[in-house]
Amino acid sequence: MTYVFDDGREAAKAMDQEDSLRGFRNRFYLKAGEIYMDGNSLGLCSRDAEQCLLEVLEEWKTLGINIWSKPKVQKFLYQDYLGALTAPLINADAEEVTVHSNTTINIHTAIGTFYEPTKTKYKILVDDLNFPTDRHAVDGQLRLKGLDPENCIQLVRSRDGKTLLEEDIIEAMTDAVALILLPSVLYRSGQLLDMERITREARRRDIVIGWDLSHSIGAVPHDFKAIDPDFAVWCSYKYLNGGPGAGAGLYINRRHFEKPSGLPGWHGNIKETQFELSHQLDKAAYAGGWQSGTQHVFSMAPLEGSLKMYSEAGVENLRKKSLRLTAYLRFLIETRLKDHGFSVGTPYDDESRGGHIALEHEDALRINEALKDAGVVPDFRYPNVIRLAPVPLYVGFEDVYELVERILDIMVNQKYENYKNKVGPVA
Ligand SMILES: Cc1ncc(COP(=O)(O)O)c(C=O)c1O
């Protein structure tokens, strides 16, 4: 889609006025004067999330052990309840989604479940731009099978260090590939892959395919009825605003419900007989069957409040606003910042970008540090990227305008020169 924007603060204010989602902002803990652009790393706390956490704490205080069975939402089944709240974001059935552990563990679980190498079909296809934990998990699973990652990884290399070509991914789907794990949105550049096309090509070749939705869930609506992947994983602390370490997501396509879990545990048993405590696992035939141990209730409760906001706002509406916000940010970068050596590493088209903009500059690290002191919360990714995520639930158009004003001030007055080219422990 082509967007037309006017320059100036008044134009930004007018867009905020017309924004039907602007009321959600007041439900978040935003600091006065601060521009929070890091919701693709850790989303902000909402009053809704806080309220749910406090309610669950109260349930523990008043109910003790009965927290599992007595509240209206039984915490014994909390993962199913939250799975059902998440499912509409990816157009999946409620039983296909569960909330469990963290993303890394869920990748181990999924690979452990779906990777069934033979002598001729044994490779796992990954890309060289994915977040490192995905690769660590894949390599670890290969070693557990006594295989050498050197021989068993089918690596798709980026040609420009920022984006992947769908053609390259498809070409790498040789007869030797047994499983594919790819990110929906690349964490550095923000490129959104054509998941439907890639999944179709994988399935045509009888290759199991799973997606890591960490950088798209809550920002980009997915249609899993159309995409039809085998599995997916995601974290809930970015766009979903579930809080630091929030229970992560796992999608298992219903055609696999009868498969054994790659990381079995007693909470994957069918609920009716779980407390018979048999040594024979009677695995539940839905995504909940991939649960291992006891659910982390306090790391799930904020997600309940947050997911209900998604039901209210509608993920399609959020995507529409998000695309407009990122297009506006690009417009301001290309107009107001044009003389200051910046470029945008995020693909231009709506269909190819997620929820953030990758602002590139040879002095990105120092500019990023200067931004923090100017009341902006961005993040830096090596070698030259400042990631800026205008999250539609709590960021407005005037925030984006003000962000670019602050960057301009740092550049015009060379304020970044006062900072060291050194990154802290959390970038
Ligand atoms: C693509 C991707 N996968 C996984 C993770 C993190 O996984 P975990 O929930 O295990 O910390 C991240 C974190 O940024 C990520 O970007």
The ligand as a Tripos MOL2 file, in Angstrom:
@<TRIPOS>MOLECULE
LIG
   16    16     1     0     0
SMALL
NO_CHARGES

@<TRIPOS>ATOM
      1 C1         13.3050  -15.3390   17.2150 C.3       1 LIG1
      2 C2         13.4400  -15.5110   18.6980 C.ar      1 LIG1
      3 N1         13.2680  -16.7210   19.2500 N.ar      1 LIG1
      4 C3         13.3820  -16.8950   20.5780 C.ar      1 LIG1
      5 C4         13.6840  -15.8390   21.4170 C.ar      1 LIG1
      6 C5         13.8370  -16.0000   22.9030 C.3       1 LIG1
      7 O1         13.4300  -17.1980   23.3840 O.3       1 LIG1
      8 P1         13.2000  -17.4760   24.9200 P.3       1 LIG1
      9 O2         11.7330  -17.3200   25.1930 O.co2     1 LIG1
     10 O3         13.6440  -18.8700   25.1010 O.co2     1 LIG1
     11 O4         14.0270  -16.5110   25.7000 O.co2     1 LIG1
     12 C6         13.8740  -14.5780   20.8890 C.ar      1 LIG1
     13 C7         14.1990  -13.4490   21.7710 C.2       1 LIG1
     14 O5         14.3910  -12.3340   21.3870 O.2       1 LIG1
     15 C8         13.7540  -14.4170   19.4930 C.ar      1 LIG1
     16 O6         13.9440  -13.2070   18.9510 O.3       1 LIG1
@<TRIPOS>BOND
     1     1     2 1
     2     2     3 ar
     3     2    15 ar
     4     3     4 ar
     5     4     5 ar
     6     5     6 1
     7     5    12 ar
     8     6     7 1
     9     7     8 1
    10     8     9 2
    11     8    10 1
    12     8    11 1
    13    12    13 1
    14    12    15 ar
    15    13    14 2
    16    15    16 1
@<TRIPOS>SUBSTRUCTURE
     1 LIG1         1 GROUP 0 **** ****
